[in-house]
Amino acid sequence: MLVLPATVGISDARDVLRLLKQALVREPADQLVIDAGGLHDFDSSVLAVLLECRRLAQASGRSFAMRSPPSRLSQLARLHGVQELLGLNGEPAAAATPA
């Protein structure tokens, strides 16, 4: 399980993504789980980070899920129309089926 930091804003999203990518390599599970429970201060750039993590999980044949997302994150994802992609609609986000 990967853990998001308390703050993810436009100024640090690139560094957060880099750290998550490094940690992803060490994750042995078939499912990538991102724990967002500690996320407190964020803007829409966190959605880009999460969507890229989802893409990387799919590229490595893993499913993607989030744990403990703050309600404000769910609202932001809904506003941008990506709540289903991030599994923030009450169901886990599934990995894409290979074509």
Secondary structure as the mmCIF struct_conf table of DSSP 4:
data_model
#
loop_
_struct_conf.conf_type_id
_struct_conf.id
_struct_conf.beg_label_comp_id
_struct_conf.beg_label_asym_id
_struct_conf.beg_label_seq_id
_struct_conf.end_label_comp_id
_struct_conf.end_label_asym_id
_struct_conf.end_label_seq_id
STRN STRN1 LEU A 2 VAL A 3
BEND BEND1 ALA A 6 ALA A 6
STRN STRN2 THR A 7 VAL A 8
TURN_TY1_P TURN_TY1_P1 ILE A 10 ASP A 12
HELX_RH_AL_P HELX_RH_AL_P1 ALA A 13 ARG A 26
BEND BEND2 ALA A 29 ASP A 30
STRN STRN3 GLN A 31 ASP A 35
TURN_TY1_P TURN_TY1_P2 GLY A 37 GLY A 38
STRN STRN4 ASP A 41 PHE A 42
TURN_TY1_P TURN_TY1_P3 SER A 44 SER A 44
HELX_RH_AL_P HELX_RH_AL_P2 SER A 45 ALA A 59
TURN_TY1_P TURN_TY1_P4 SER A 60 GLY A 61
STRN STRN5 SER A 63 ARG A 67
BEND BEND3 SER A 68 SER A 68
HELX_RH_AL_P HELX_RH_AL_P3 SER A 71 HIS A 80
TURN_TY1_P TURN_TY1_P5 GLY A 81 GLY A 81
TURN_TY1_P TURN_TY1_P6 GLN A 83 GLY A 87
BEND BEND4 ASN A 89 GLU A 91
HELX_LH_PP_P HELX_LH_PP_P1 PRO A 92 PRO A 92
STRN STRN6 ALA A 93 ALA A 93
HELX_LH_PP_P HELX_LH_PP_P2 ALA A 94 PRO A 98
#
